[in-house]
Amino acid sequence: MCPAANAKDIVNDPKQASLPHNSDLVIEAGKVILDAPMPWGRGIIKDFKECIIGHWWEEMINFNFKTVAVTLFLFIAVIAPTLTFGAVYGKSTNNAIGAIETMVATAWVGTAYAVFGGMPLCVIGSTGPVLAFTTALTDIARAIDVPFLPFYGWCSIWLVGYCFVAAFFDLTRYVR
């Protein structure tokens, strides 16, 4: 085994010599390239304009048989896990949040997200990490002897605040 000085020494066939090498194909491999920064709410405004002008109106006037079929499919696809997670929520939160509350919340958030987010086919529902977070908050509320639902509500309000600050200052561009 003899080490080659470079890849051109290995290639002696003229057909293979004309093929591009990996270093030619991926010039910027390993470099982190960030988009232009959009702090101070410019990214939120840009996304809002793209959503309202580009997608929202088209989706709101697009009512046909496919829309009905997709709506029914999403209802059936979302209702079973919502009921299941609702039962588990009821058990872990001493019935402060149950199946009915989970169904109402899923319907409300899904409708609001479809109307205001411009993405009507996004499935919104309960997930395992959210259930684990809610269970942890239930245990914390019990440990510090505060009512669970106001504690859960204030945690959600603070989370909305943190998300707004991250969006306003375009902090997510650093997460790659």
LODODREN-966337 format. One line per 10 residues: number of its first residue (from 0); their letters; for each residue x, y, z of N, C-alpha, C. Coordinates in nm, 4 decimals. Example, Ala and Ser with C-alpha at 12.3 -4.5 7.8 and 13.67 -1.06 7.14 Angstrom:
BEGIN
0 = as = 1.3190 -0.5690 0.7800 1.2300 -0.4500 0.7800 1.3200 -0.3300 0.7800  1.2850 -0.2250 0.7080 1.3670 -0.1060 0.7140 1.2900 0.0030 0.7870
This chain:
BEGIN
0 = mcpaanakdi = 0.0823 -0.1176 0.0000 0.0000 0.0000 0.0000 0.0866 0.1238 0.0000  0.0729 0.2024 -0.1015 0.1491 0.3267 -0.1043 0.0538 0.4446 -0.1009  0.0784 0.5388 -0.0152 -0.0101 0.6544 -0.0087 0.0088 0.7435 -0.1306  -0.1008 0.7913 -0.1834 -0.0962 0.8799 -0.2996 -0.0914 1.0240 -0.2516  -0.0262 1.1060 -0.3301 -0.0139 1.2462 -0.2930 -0.1483 1.3174 -0.3028  -0.2207 1.2880 -0.4087 -0.3546 1.3457 -0.4216 -0.4391 1.2552 -0.5109  -0.5633 1.2908 -0.5307 -0.6562 1.2055 -0.6051 -0.6198 1.1987 -0.7523  -0.5522 1.3001 -0.8074 -0.5164 1.2991 -0.9494 -0.4103 1.1934 -0.9789  -0.3259 1.1589 -0.8817 -0.2263 1.0550 -0.9021 -0.2915 0.9181 -0.9139  -0.4066 0.8973 -0.8481 -0.4730 0.7683 -0.8505 -0.5439 0.7468 -0.9834
10 = vndpkqaslp = -0.5992 0.8519 -1.0408 -0.6788 0.8402 -1.1628 -0.5856 0.8440 -1.2832  -0.5756 0.7311 -1.3521 -0.4963 0.7240 -1.4741 -0.5841 0.7120 -1.5969  -0.7079 0.6684 -1.5797 -0.8002 0.6507 -1.6908 -0.8527 0.7877 -1.7330  -0.8473 0.8220 -1.8632 -0.8960 0.9541 -1.9070 -1.0461 0.9719 -1.8848  -1.1249 0.8633 -1.8879 -1.2684 0.8747 -1.8634 -1.2941 0.9147 -1.7184  -1.2192 0.8536 -1.6258 -1.2379 0.8860 -1.4859 -1.1762 1.0209 -1.4495  -1.0770 1.0653 -1.5235 -1.0132 1.1933 -1.4944 -1.1081 1.3096 -1.5202  -1.2043 1.2909 -1.6121 -1.2959 1.3997 -1.6430 -1.4103 1.4096 -1.5419  -1.4285 1.3078 -1.4567 -1.5340 1.3111 -1.3566 -1.4962 1.4081 -1.2448  -1.5939 1.4809 -1.1923 -1.5618 1.5732 -1.0827 -1.5327 1.4964 -0.9537
20 = hnsdlvieag = -1.4466 1.5534 -0.8736 -1.4119 1.4945 -0.7449 -1.5048 1.5523 -0.6382  -1.5084 1.4881 -0.5227 -1.5951 1.5356 -0.4151 -1.5619 1.6785 -0.3748  -1.4355 1.7137 -0.3765 -1.3974 1.8490 -0.3384 -1.4498 1.9514 -0.4384  -1.4676 1.9090 -0.5650 -1.5246 1.9998 -0.6644 -1.6767 2.0095 -0.6507  -1.7417 1.9008 -0.6084 -1.8873 1.8997 -0.5995 -1.9383 1.9809 -0.4812  -1.8748 1.9660 -0.3687 -1.9204 2.0329 -0.2479 -1.8120 2.1315 -0.2050  -1.8167 2.2486 -0.2644 -1.7118 2.3475 -0.2397 -1.7197 2.4006 -0.0968  -1.8407 2.4211 -0.0493 -1.8572 2.4814 0.0827 -1.8953 2.3786 0.1881  -1.8460 2.2557 0.1735 -1.8785 2.1509 0.2696 -1.8202 2.1850 0.4058  -1.9008 2.1701 0.5082 -1.8573 2.1935 0.6438 -1.8670 2.3373 0.6895
30 = kvildapmpw = -1.8965 2.4294 0.5989 -1.9096 2.5692 0.6377 -2.0541 2.5963 0.6784  -2.0728 2.6756 0.7807 -2.2057 2.7160 0.8244 -2.2358 2.8508 0.7604  -2.3399 2.8511 0.6779 -2.3786 2.9738 0.6087 -2.5142 3.0175 0.6631  -2.5170 3.1343 0.7222 -2.6411 3.1869 0.7783 -2.7084 3.2794 0.6777  -2.8415 3.2781 0.6798 -2.9167 3.3723 0.5977 -2.8918 3.5139 0.6491  -2.9305 3.6110 0.5697 -2.9162 3.7492 0.6134 -2.9997 3.7705 0.7396  -2.9439 3.8375 0.8391 -3.0202 3.8574 0.9631 -3.1420 3.9465 0.9402  -3.2502 3.9139 1.0109 -3.3729 3.9928 1.0030 -3.4252 4.0225 1.1437  -3.3454 4.0887 1.2278 -3.3946 4.1172 1.3635 -3.4939 4.2312 1.3635  -3.5408 4.2636 1.4829 -3.6354 4.3715 1.5078 -3.7675 4.3492 1.4365
40 = grgiikdfke = -3.8080 4.2240 1.4252 -3.9400 4.1923 1.3737 -3.9528 4.1904 1.2229  -3.8446 4.2170 1.1494 -3.8544 4.2168 1.0029 -3.8850 4.0783 0.9485  -3.8355 3.9735 1.0126 -3.8659 3.8375 0.9690 -4.0124 3.8026 0.9909  -4.0681 3.8474 1.1033 -4.2104 3.8232 1.1305 -4.2948 3.8936 1.0257  -4.2605 4.0185 0.9932 -4.3358 4.0935 0.8930 -4.3221 4.0286 0.7556  -4.2017 3.9838 0.7207 -4.1808 3.9173 0.5909 -4.2633 3.7888 0.5822  -4.2600 3.7076 0.6867 -4.3382 3.5844 0.6866 -4.4877 3.6129 0.6793  -4.5325 3.7149 0.7490 -4.6744 3.7512 0.7470 -4.7169 3.7941 0.6070  -4.6354 3.8760 0.5409 -4.6687 3.9197 0.4050 -4.6696 3.8029 0.3078  -4.5703 3.7136 0.3178 -4.5671 3.5969 0.2287 -4.6869 3.5065 0.2522
50 = ciighwweem = -4.7242 3.4905 0.3789 -4.8366 3.4028 0.4123 -4.9676 3.4599 0.3617  -4.9953 3.5851 0.3924 -5.1237 3.6461 0.3546 -5.1328 3.6626 0.2030  -5.0283 3.7149 0.1408 -5.0337 3.7399 -0.0028 -5.0195 3.6103 -0.0822  -4.9296 3.5234 -0.0397 -4.8998 3.4059 -0.1200 -4.9894 3.2863 -0.0992  -5.0276 3.2588 0.0248 -5.0943 3.1313 0.0513 -5.2348 3.1437 0.1074  -5.2553 3.2377 0.1985 -5.3788 3.2396 0.2755 -5.5013 3.2531 0.1877  -5.5024 3.3517 0.0996 -5.6207 3.3748 0.0184 -5.6468 3.2564 -0.0740  -5.5430 3.2002 -0.1337 -5.5603 3.0844 -0.2221 -5.6208 2.9661 -0.1465  -5.5759 2.9434 -0.0252 -5.6281 2.8308 0.0521 -5.7700 2.8558 0.1025  -5.8027 2.9796 0.1315 -5.9357 3.0090 0.1828 -6.0438 2.9977 0.0749
60 = infnfktvav = -6.0090 3.0218 -0.0512 -6.1081 3.0117 -0.1584 -6.1048 2.8762 -0.2274  -6.0179 2.7885 -0.1844 -6.0018 2.6576 -0.2478 -6.0911 2.5545 -0.1791  -6.2211 2.5659 -0.1974 -6.3140 2.4705 -0.1370 -6.3684 2.3805 -0.2474  -6.3342 2.2518 -0.2398 -6.3832 2.1550 -0.3370 -6.3928 2.0190 -0.2689  -6.4179 1.9138 -0.3467 -6.4333 1.7804 -0.2879 -6.3030 1.7302 -0.2241  -6.1896 1.7688 -0.2796 -6.0618 1.7291 -0.2200 -6.0460 1.7908 -0.0818  -6.0897 1.9146 -0.0669 -6.0816 1.9811 0.0626 -6.1651 1.9075 0.1668  -6.2855 1.8668 0.1279 -6.3726 1.7928 0.2199 -6.3094 1.6589 0.2553  -6.2543 1.5896 0.1548 -6.1923 1.4594 0.1802 -6.0716 1.4719 0.2727  -5.9879 1.5708 0.2503 -5.8695 1.5901 0.3351 -5.9116 1.6295 0.4760
70 = tlflfiavia = -6.0145 1.7119 0.4884 -6.0634 1.7516 0.6208 -6.1141 1.6313 0.6983  -6.1914 1.5467 0.6330 -6.2405 1.4260 0.7014 -6.1262 1.3314 0.7362  -6.0299 1.3183 0.6467 -5.9153 1.2321 0.6753 -5.8379 1.2826 0.7964  -5.8122 1.4148 0.7998 -5.7386 1.4703 0.9132 -5.8177 1.4574 1.0423  -5.9492 1.4731 1.0358 -6.0307 1.4542 1.1555 -6.0146 1.3129 1.2091  -6.0233 1.2139 1.1204 -6.0104 1.0740 1.1626 -5.8684 1.0452 1.2103  -5.7690 1.1052 1.1444 -5.6295 1.0810 1.1830 -5.5945 1.1462 1.3159  -5.6628 1.2543 1.3514 -5.6290 1.3282 1.4727 -5.7130 1.2847 1.5922  -5.8353 1.2375 1.5701 -5.9272 1.2121 1.6822 -5.8809 1.0961 1.7715  -5.8287 0.9897 1.7131 -5.7872 0.8743 1.7948 -5.6716 0.9085 1.8890
80 = ptltfgavyg = -5.5617 0.9679 1.8387 -5.4560 1.0038 1.9340 -5.4992 1.1112 2.0333  -5.5889 1.2003 1.9907 -5.6366 1.3037 2.0826 -5.7126 1.2416 2.1987  -5.7992 1.1463 2.1703 -5.8717 1.0779 2.2781 -5.7770 0.9980 2.3668  -5.6817 0.9306 2.3054 -5.5853 0.8509 2.3828 -5.5017 0.9403 2.4737  -5.4451 1.0461 2.4160 -5.3654 1.1371 2.4984 -5.4517 1.2072 2.6020  -5.5782 1.2354 2.5683 -5.6682 1.2970 2.6648 -5.6900 1.2090 2.7855  -5.7039 1.0784 2.7628 -5.7201 0.9858 2.8758 -5.5944 0.9822 2.9620  -5.4776 0.9851 2.8980 -5.3526 0.9834 2.9747 -5.3338 1.1163 3.0480  -5.3707 1.2275 2.9815 -5.3668 1.3573 3.0497 -5.4544 1.3546 3.1742  -5.5753 1.2969 3.1619 -5.6655 1.2891 3.2765 -5.6048 1.2123 3.3919
90 = kstnnaigai = -5.5360 1.1037 3.3587 -5.4738 1.0236 3.4641 -5.3562 1.0966 3.5283  -5.2759 1.1667 3.4481 -5.1552 1.2292 3.5028 -5.1828 1.3637 3.5694  -5.2961 1.4285 3.5362 -5.3249 1.5594 3.5954 -5.4426 1.5555 3.6924  -5.4799 1.4381 3.7394 -5.5945 1.4217 3.8288 -5.7219 1.4820 3.7692  -5.7424 1.4576 3.6402 -5.8588 1.5030 3.5630 -5.8724 1.6545 3.5530  -5.7642 1.7275 3.5705 -5.7684 1.8715 3.5439 -5.7747 1.8956 3.3930  -5.7067 1.8129 3.3180 -5.7130 1.8134 3.1716 -5.7493 1.6723 3.1316  -5.8563 1.6561 3.0565 -5.9014 1.5228 3.0162 -5.9234 1.5146 2.8667  -6.0000 1.4165 2.8254 -6.0229 1.3919 2.6830 -6.1022 1.5050 2.6187  -6.2045 1.5545 2.6875 -6.2865 1.6622 2.6312 -6.2030 1.7888 2.6131
100 = etmvatawvg = -6.1265 1.8257 2.7132 -6.0420 1.9444 2.7038 -5.9373 1.9291 2.5936  -5.8827 1.8089 2.5801 -5.7835 1.7851 2.4757 -5.8465 1.7956 2.3380  -5.9688 1.7433 2.3205 -6.0366 1.7537 2.1919 -6.0693 1.8993 2.1587  -6.1190 1.9750 2.2542 -6.1527 2.1157 2.2297 -6.0267 2.1953 2.1977  -5.9208 2.1731 2.2731 -5.7953 2.2453 2.2493 -5.7363 2.2108 2.1124  -5.7401 2.0835 2.0760 -5.6875 2.0429 1.9455 -5.7688 2.1053 1.8329  -5.9005 2.1062 1.8463 -5.9859 2.1656 1.7427 -5.9623 2.3159 1.7325  -5.9547 2.3838 1.8470 -5.9368 2.5287 1.8463 -5.8008 2.5672 1.7896  -5.6956 2.5025 1.8370 -5.5611 2.5357 1.7913 -5.5441 2.4974 1.6441  -5.5978 2.3831 1.6029 -5.5873 2.3429 1.4626 -5.6576 2.4393 1.3697
110 = tayavfggmp = -5.7759 2.4849 1.4089 -5.8496 2.5815 1.3270 -5.7778 2.7161 1.3224  -5.7341 2.7638 1.4367 -5.6639 2.8924 1.4408 -5.5345 2.8860 1.3599  -5.4617 2.7757 1.3702 -5.3366 2.7624 1.2957 -5.3628 2.7543 1.1463  -5.4688 2.6848 1.1065 -5.5012 2.6741 0.9646 -5.5435 2.8088 0.9074  -5.6194 2.8863 0.9837 -5.6680 3.0153 0.9333 -5.5576 3.1203 0.9352  -5.4848 3.1312 1.0454 -5.3864 3.2374 1.0582 -5.2464 3.1974 1.0148  -5.2162 3.0680 1.0145 -5.0824 3.0237 0.9785 -5.0639 2.9983 0.8309  -5.1729 2.9875 0.7565 -5.1624 2.9641 0.6136 -5.1232 2.8227 0.5776  -5.1297 2.7306 0.6721 -5.0935 2.5915 0.6462 -5.2061 2.5016 0.6949  -5.3106 2.4848 0.6161 -5.4279 2.4129 0.6658 -5.4074 2.2629 0.6825
120 = lcvigstgpv = -5.3034 2.2059 0.6263 -5.2849 2.0619 0.6369 -5.1890 2.0213 0.7474  -5.1507 2.1122 0.8322 -5.0633 2.0795 0.9431 -5.1453 2.0125 1.0533  -5.0993 1.8972 1.0975 -5.1705 1.8230 1.2009 -5.1266 1.8753 1.3369  -5.2218 1.9285 1.4120 -5.1948 1.9821 1.5451 -5.2557 1.8856 1.6460  -5.1812 1.8460 1.7421 -5.2371 1.7565 1.8426 -5.1387 1.7324 1.9553  -5.1817 1.6536 2.0497 -5.0980 1.6214 2.1648 -4.9875 1.5252 2.1235  -4.8736 1.5424 2.1870 -4.7597 1.4539 2.1608 -4.7004 1.4074 2.2930  -4.6141 1.3109 2.2839 -4.5502 1.2555 2.4031 -4.4675 1.3552 2.4815  -4.3822 1.4363 2.4164 -4.3047 1.5339 2.4938 -4.3911 1.6363 2.5663  -4.5018 1.6790 2.5037 -4.5912 1.7734 2.5703 -4.6580 1.7070 2.6900
130 = lafttaltdi = -4.6936 1.5803 2.6744 -4.7520 1.5057 2.7870 -4.6511 1.4926 2.9004  -4.5262 1.4639 2.8680 -4.4230 1.4533 2.9717 -4.4015 1.5877 3.0411  -4.4026 1.6962 2.9646 -4.3886 1.8301 3.0219 -4.5063 1.8623 3.1135  -4.6279 1.8284 3.0704 -4.7467 1.8548 3.1515 -4.7448 1.7721 3.2791  -4.7010 1.6476 3.2686 -4.6906 1.5635 3.3878 -4.5885 1.6205 3.4851  -4.4750 1.6690 3.4320 -4.3734 1.7299 3.5181 -4.4277 1.8565 3.5840  -4.5032 1.9368 3.5086 -4.5619 2.0568 3.5679 -4.6646 2.0217 3.6749  -4.7391 1.9139 3.6554 -4.8343 1.8688 3.7574 -4.7604 1.8331 3.8858  -4.6510 1.7600 3.8728 -4.5723 1.7225 3.9908 -4.5113 1.8450 4.0596  -4.4640 1.9413 3.9803 -4.4064 2.0628 4.0381 -4.5137 2.1430 4.1109
140 = araidvpflp = -4.6328 2.1551 4.0481 -4.7423 2.2297 4.1125 -4.7827 2.1651 4.2442  -4.7854 2.0315 4.2473 -4.8166 1.9614 4.3717 -4.7087 1.9848 4.4763  -4.5831 1.9828 4.4330 -4.4714 1.9963 4.5272 -4.4656 2.1353 4.5894  -4.4984 2.2385 4.5117 -4.4920 2.3741 4.5669 -4.6291 2.4232 4.6131  -4.7281 2.3355 4.6064 -4.8616 2.3598 4.6602 -4.9297 2.4819 4.5961  -4.9347 2.4790 4.4610 -5.0093 2.5813 4.3869 -5.1111 2.5093 4.2985  -5.2213 2.5748 4.2610 -5.3184 2.5117 4.1720 -5.2554 2.4852 4.0347  -5.2860 2.3687 3.9806 -5.2204 2.3260 3.8572 -5.2579 2.4116 3.7370  -5.3868 2.4345 3.7111 -5.4286 2.5030 3.5888 -5.3754 2.6460 3.5782  -5.3815 2.7295 3.6834 -5.3178 2.8622 3.6705 -5.1670 2.8523 3.6493
150 = fygwcsiwlv = -5.1027 2.7575 3.7161 -4.9586 2.7373 3.6977 -4.9281 2.6989 3.5536  -5.0070 2.6084 3.4975 -4.9913 2.5643 3.3585 -5.0168 2.6807 3.2628  -5.1182 2.7619 3.2924 -5.1475 2.8777 3.2094 -5.0352 2.9792 3.2091  -4.9796 3.0079 3.3272 -4.8693 3.1039 3.3339 -4.7439 3.0509 3.2662  -4.7181 2.9223 3.2766 -4.6044 2.8640 3.2031 -4.6233 2.8813 3.0527  -4.7468 2.8643 3.0062 -4.7755 2.8808 2.8631 -4.7604 3.0263 2.8209  -4.8043 3.1194 2.9038 -4.7901 3.2615 2.8705 -4.6425 3.3000 2.8621  -4.5630 3.2527 2.9571 -4.4190 3.2802 2.9512 -4.3547 3.2168 2.8277  -4.3991 3.0981 2.7917 -4.3460 3.0320 2.6725 -4.3782 3.1121 2.5469  -4.4995 3.1654 2.5370 -4.5355 3.2509 2.4231 -4.4453 3.3737 2.4199
160 = gycfvaaffd = -4.4190 3.4311 2.5367 -4.3297 3.5469 2.5429 -4.1896 3.5146 2.4946  -4.1344 3.4028 2.5400 -4.0010 3.3623 2.4965 -3.9982 3.3349 2.3465  -4.1009 3.2709 2.2939 -4.1064 3.2435 2.1496 -4.1148 3.3728 2.0699  -4.1920 3.4694 2.1184 -4.2018 3.5977 2.0490 -4.0675 3.6707 2.0505  -3.9987 3.6708 2.1630 -3.8676 3.7362 2.1706 -3.7691 3.6680 2.0759  -3.7711 3.5344 2.0718 -3.6813 3.4621 1.9808 -3.7123 3.4941 1.8353  -3.8412 3.5065 1.8009 -3.8777 3.5406 1.6633 -3.8459 3.6865 1.6318  -3.8712 3.7756 1.7270 -3.8494 3.9179 1.7047 -3.7022 3.9491 1.6807  -3.6133 3.8851 1.7559 -3.4700 3.9092 1.7410 -3.4031 3.8090 1.6480  -3.4807 3.7234 1.5814 -3.4304 3.6278 1.4820 -3.3233 3.5360 1.5416
170 = ltryvr = -3.3498 3.4860 1.6613 -3.2534 3.4002 1.7296 -3.2487 3.2595 1.6711  -3.3535 3.2197 1.6015 -3.3556 3.0829 1.5479 -3.2576 3.0639 1.4336  -3.2063 3.1691 1.3778 -3.1092 3.1533 1.2692 -2.9781 3.0925 1.3187  -2.9545 3.0957 1.4473 -2.8334 3.0373 1.5027 -2.8489 2.8894 1.5345  -2.9679 2.8364 1.5189 -2.9933 2.6944 1.5462 -2.9886 2.6199 1.4136  -2.8865 2.5476 1.3887 -2.8716 2.4710 1.2641 -2.8295 2.3313 1.2963
